[in-house]
Amino acid sequence: MRIEALARQQAAGMTLPQLVAAGMEEAAAMLRIMLAAEHKLYASDADLLELWRALVKGAPHWNTIRDNCRELIFYQNCLIAERTDALPAQPERMVIHTLRHIYLYLRSHAEQNNGDKV
């Protein structure tokens, strides 16, 4: 699993900016998979928030992962603004935790609705 590979890289010393960027990419990739599975359109250059908005449109159960997506965006914005003081304690662990939560929700949704795995 790619999230576990990220967790190993994080444990090996991956920098927070690298981890957040990789985490954002991984979260976006997971949302694109679900958008494709649900036959929903999205812009090819959509960012994580735009992907979530496309996913939630007409399907409010996707609000379950809203805060996870927003948390990753918050981390990214803190790093861009050089405000690491605004980050929670152990943000590296929180990035991995957040990605796992998104993955588990997507997987359980797919299994419940299609019998498929993400």
ROZA-373574 format. One line per field, with one value per residue (C-alpha): x, y negated, z. Coordinates in pm, 1 decimal. Each point is the difference from the previous one (the first is absolute). Example, Ala and Ser with C-alpha at 12.3 -4.5 7.8 and 13.67 -1.06 7.14 Angstrom:
<pts>
c1: c(1230.0 | 137.0)
c2: c(450.0 | -344.0)
c3: c(780.0 | -66.0)
</pts>
This chain:
<pts>
c1: c(0.0 | 133.7 | -101.4 | 207.9 | 294.2 | -41.5 | -10.5 | 329.1 | 153.7 | -125.4 | 152.1 | 327.4 | 17.8 | -204.8 | -40.5 | -339.1 | -31.5 | 75.3 | -243.6 | -280.6 | 51.3 | -0.4 | -300.6 | -193.8 | 80.8 | -105.9 | -327.1 | -74.8 | 75.4 | -242.4 | -273.2 | 57.9 | -45.6 | -334.3 | -108.1 | 69.5 | -180.5 | -303.1 | 15.7 | 36.5 | 177.8 | 277.8 | 258.3 | 329.9 | 184.6 | -234.3 | 160.6 | -96.6 | -283.0 | -147.1 | 15.4 | -181.5 | -265.3 | -57.7 | -28.3 | -242.2 | -232.6 | -321.5 | 151.9 | 20.2 | 146.0 | 337.1 | -8.7 | 149.5 | 342.3 | -38.8 | 194.1 | 278.3 | 41.7 | -13.2 | 259.3 | 248.8 | -66.5 | 53.8 | 338.8 | 97.9 | -108.6 | 191.8 | 315.6 | -48.6 | -53.2 | 298.7 | -227.2 | 111.7 | -86.9 | -367.8 | 35.4 | -112.9 | 246.9 | 154.0 | -144.1 | 191.4 | -197.5 | -323.2 | 55.7 | 28.9 | -298.0 | -210.7 | 88.9 | -89.2 | -337.9 | -78.2 | 109.5 | -205.5 | -314.1 | 43.0 | 65.9 | -297.6 | -225.3 | 114.1 | -41.8 | -347.5 | -123.9 | 174.3 | 173.6 | 319.1 | 315.4 | 169.3)
c2: c(0.0 | -342.6 | -156.8 | 252.1 | -73.7 | -368.2 | 91.9 | 186.5 | -297.4 | -232.2 | 223.3 | 0.5 | -378.5 | -137.9 | -373.4 | -139.6 | -204.5 | 312.8 | 205.8 | -253.5 | -30.3 | 379.1 | 26.6 | -254.7 | 194.0 | 328.9 | -144.0 | -151.1 | 333.3 | 179.2 | -254.5 | 29.9 | 377.3 | -49.3 | -268.9 | 240.2 | 283.0 | -223.1 | -134.8 | -359.7 | -260.7 | -221.7 | -235.8 | 167.6 | -271.2 | 9.1 | -37.2 | 209.3 | -229.4 | -13.9 | 378.9 | 34.6 | -250.0 | 200.2 | 318.8 | -137.9 | -156.0 | 199.0 | 241.8 | -165.1 | 308.6 | -115.6 | -277.8 | 268.0 | -66.5 | -376.5 | -82.2 | 238.0 | -176.1 | -338.7 | 110.1 | 89.7 | -332.5 | -179.8 | 168.5 | -98.6 | -359.9 | -19.9 | 114.2 | -242.7 | -286.5 | 117.3 | 37.4 | 336.3 | -132.7 | 34.9 | 371.7 | 258.0 | 201.6 | 276.8 | -115.2 | 276.4 | 266.4 | -190.3 | -4.9 | 380.1 | 37.5 | -227.6 | 193.2 | 327.1 | -138.4 | -110.7 | 338.9 | 197.3 | -200.4 | 35.9 | 371.6 | 66.3 | -204.9 | 196.4 | 333.9 | -86.7 | -132.8 | 203.8 | 285.3 | -151.3 | -105.6 | -333.5)
c3: c(0.0 | -92.0 | 331.4 | 190.3 | -230.9 | 89.8 | 368.8 | -37.7 | -182.5 | 272.3 | 268.4 | -195.5 | 11.2 | -289.6 | 53.7 | 89.7 | -323.7 | -205.6 | 204.9 | -28.7 | -376.9 | -39.0 | 230.6 | -203.2 | -317.2 | 158.4 | 129.9 | -341.1 | -168.8 | 233.3 | -70.8 | -375.2 | 28.9 | 175.1 | -245.4 | -285.7 | 179.0 | 50.9 | -355.7 | 115.0 | -206.3 | 128.7 | -146.6 | -81.1 | 192.6 | 301.1 | 340.1 | 301.0 | 109.9 | -351.0 | -23.8 | 330.7 | -113.0 | -317.3 | 201.5 | 260.1 | -259.2 | 19.2 | 252.7 | 343.6 | 168.8 | -139.3 | 259.7 | 225.0 | -153.6 | -34.3 | 313.7 | -100.6 | -333.3 | 167.7 | 255.9 | -273.2 | -172.5 | 331.7 | 44.5 | -351.8 | 56.8 | 329.2 | -175.4 | -287.8 | 245.6 | 207.3 | 303.9 | 132.0 | 346.1 | -98.0 | -73.1 | 255.1 | 202.8 | -212.3 | -334.8 | -179.6 | 185.8 | -59.3 | -378.2 | -3.0 | 235.5 | -220.8 | -315.7 | 169.7 | 102.4 | -355.8 | -136.2 | 251.9 | -71.2 | -376.0 | 33.5 | 225.8 | -229.4 | -305.0 | 176.9 | 127.4 | -329.7 | -265.5 | 171.9 | -146.0 | 172.7 | -54.6)
</pts>
